Amino acid sequence: MATKASKSGSFTGLKKNIEAFIKLTGGYLSDPNPSDSSYPGKKSRDGDIPYYDCNGTIADTKGNKISDPMMAMACNATVDVKYRNKEKPPTTDKFLKTFKLTGDKSSSYFVKVGNCPRPDISQQKGCESRGYDWVPNPLDKVMKKMPKILRTETKSGSCHQPRYMFVNNTPGMKIGPIKARGLIPALANDFMSLSPDKIFAALQGQSITNYMTIQSCPKVKEGFRNYINKHPWKIINQKCIAYIIILSILIIIFIAYKFNF
């Protein structure tokens, strides 16, 4: 139906079939899918929504165009559920806004590939407001159950920034000054992406030009604090208490051994 080919043996049918052949050839060699005007959720021939299904237009076993209202109703209901809630970027990072996901990049996407530690963000609220992950310190629960004398200060947790990779699924490939964007060049481009140098680069976590771009972790200067210089007496007190406890245990063991308790 998309090519508008005809079974008729008339000159009009011949003309339509020639135009359908040219259109089909263009799809294989030059016309990209998705096209420059494509947009996710767009109800048109160049969108990702089944255009003919949602219009209730199908072909019977003989190739005749017929209408199916039930199919159109089911298709539109599925589309409404799928695009009812508009998705937002998971974080506020500029990397997620660098690449567009419309036009010929409508089939491209972002995927999470790891995390970046963010020691410069020490508050849980500030971490989560950016869409980052806050990981509680597992020692906090242990330290809270210990006597106050033996407790040491621990951080309440750590912030981790999700790291993403942009996968470029732009159709076609460039051959010199010519850019072929049809189905066949797109398949050839996909095979080229499996070359050994690109596979090794991907395994090493490196970006590959025109194929995928990995988000760089921000360079963070960790602000270390000299706890000993700031609280010298507290450190001395903790050491003295620890020595007294150890000495007391040794004395008790000695007395018990001496008098055969």
N, C-alpha and C positions, 0 to 999 in steps of 0.2 A: 504493500500500500504506500510505503514511503517513496518508492521510486516511480509510482504511477504508471507502471508497465501495463500493457494491454494485450489481450489474447486475440484481438480483432486483426483480420488480414487486410484491412483498409490502409490507405496512405496515412490517415490520421493515427491509426494504431502503430504503423511503422515508425512514424515520427516520434511517438511517445516512447517506443521501445529503444530507439536510438538515444533519446534524451535520458532514459533510465539507465542505459549502458554507460553513458558518459558520467552520470551521477554516481553509479556504482564504482566505476574506475577511479573517480576522484576520491571516494571514500577509502579506497585501498592505497592510494598514492599521495594525495595532496591535502584532502580535507581533514582537519583534525577532529578528534572526538575525545574529550570535550572541545568545543570551539571557543573562539574569542568572546562570544556573547553568552556562554554558558554560565549558569549560576545555580548553586545547590538549592533545591526546593522550588525551582522555577517551573511553572506549568506551561511548558511549550516544547517544541520539538528538540530544542537544544538544551533542555533541562534534564535533571536526573530523575524526574517523575515519569512513569510510563504514560506517554502522551495518548496513545491510542486506547490503552486499557481504561484510563480515567475518563475518556470521552465515550467509552462504550462501543468503540469501532473495532470490529474483528473481521476476519475472512473465514468463510466456510471451506469445506473440503474441496470445492471447485474453484476457490479463489475469488468468490464474489463477496463484496463488501456488505456486511450486515451489522445491525445494531444490537447491543446487549446491555440493557439498563442495569441489570443486577451486577454485572462486572464493573460498570462505571461506579455504582454506589459503593461496592466493596473497595475499589481502588482509591476513591476519594476519602473514604473513612480511614484507610490505612495511612494515607498521606497526612491527613489532619492530625492523627495521633503522633506520627513521626515528627512533624514540624510544629507541634502545638507550643512547646516550650523552646525558646531560642537559647541555644547553648552559648555560654560565655567562656572566655579564656580561663583556664584553671589558676593562672597567676597573673600578676601585673607586669611581668618581665617584658622588655621591649623586643626580645627575640621573637615572641609569639606574634608580634605585629609587623615584623620585618618582611614576611612573605605573605602574599595574598593567596586566598583559597577560592578565587573566582576566575572566570574566563578559562583559558587553556590550562590553568592550574587547579581546576575544580576537583580533579582526582588526586591531587597532592594532599598530604596530611602531616600532622605532627605525632610523634610517638615518644613516650617517656623512656629514657635510657639509663637513668641513675639519679644520683643526688649530688649536690655540692654543699659541703659544710659551711655554715655561716656563723662563725664565732663572734662576728661583730653585732649580731642580733641576740640579745640576752633575755628579752622579755617574750613570754609566750604569746601575749596579745598582739604585739607588733609582728611576730613571726607569722601567726595564722591569718592576720589581716591582709597579708600579701599573697596568701595562698600557699605558703610553705608548710612543711611538716615539723611539728614540735615533738621531740622524743624525750619523755621523762627520764630522769636519772634513776636507774634501778637500785642504786645504793641508798637513795633517800629513805625507802621503807625500812631497810636494815638499820641505818644509823638512828632512826627515830626510836627503835626498840632497844637501843643500847643505853647504858647509864650515861648521864650528862658528862661525867668526867672523861669518858672514852670517846665521846662524839667529836667528830671533825666536820668542818664546814664543807658542804658539797653544793654544786650547782643544782638548780631545780630541774635542769634539762638542757637540751641543745637544739638548735634550729638547723634544719636541712632544706635547702632549696632544690625542688625537683628540676632535673636537667632533661631537656627535650632535644629531639632530632627532627629536622624537616626533611621529608622524603619527597623529592621532586618527580612527579609523574606527568610532567608536560609531554604530550604526545609528539612523536616524530624524532628526527635526527637531522643534524646539519652536515651537508656534504659540500665542503668548500663554501662558495657564496650562496648555494642553494639549500633551502631548508625544506625537506620533505616531511610532511606532518600526518600522513595517512596511516592506515593500520599496519601495512607491511614495514615501513620505516620505523614505526613505533616498536614492532616486535624485534626488529634488528637492533634497535637501541637497547632494548631490554636484555638481549643476548650479550651485547657489548659490556653491559654493567656487571656481568658475571666473569669478567676477565680476572686472572690471578692477581694482578696488581691492585685492582679495586677490592677484591675479597680480602687480601692481606691488610689493606688500609682500613677497611671496615672493622676487622678483628682487632686492630690496634686502637680503635676509637678515633680515627681521623676522618675529617670531612673529605668528600669526594666531589670535585667540581661538577656541577650540572646534574648530580645524582642525589646527594644528601649533604646536609649541613648540620653539624653537631654544635650545640650551644656550649660556649666556653664558660667555665666557672669564673666568677668574679675574683679578682685579686684582692684579698683581704689582709690587712695588717693586724695581727693579733696583739692586743694591748695586754702584755703580761704585767702582773702586779707583784712586787716583791713583798710577800706576806711577812717574811722574817724581819725586815727593816721596819715595817709599819707596826707590827705587834711583837716586839722582842720579848717582853715579859710573859706574854701568853704562851709563846713557844717554850720558854724556860720552865714555866709552871707545868705545862703538859709533860715535859721530859722528866721533871722531878717527880711528878705523881706516878709516872710509869716506872721509874727506878725504885720508888718506895714500894710499889705493889710487887715488883719482881723480888726485891730484897725480903719482903715479908713472907712471900711464898717459900723462898729458900730457907729462911729461919724456921718456918713451920716444918718443912721437910727434915731439916737437921735435927730439931727437937724430937720429932716423931721417930727418927732413926736411932737417936742417942738413947732414948728411954724405952724403946721397943713398944710404942703405942700401936 
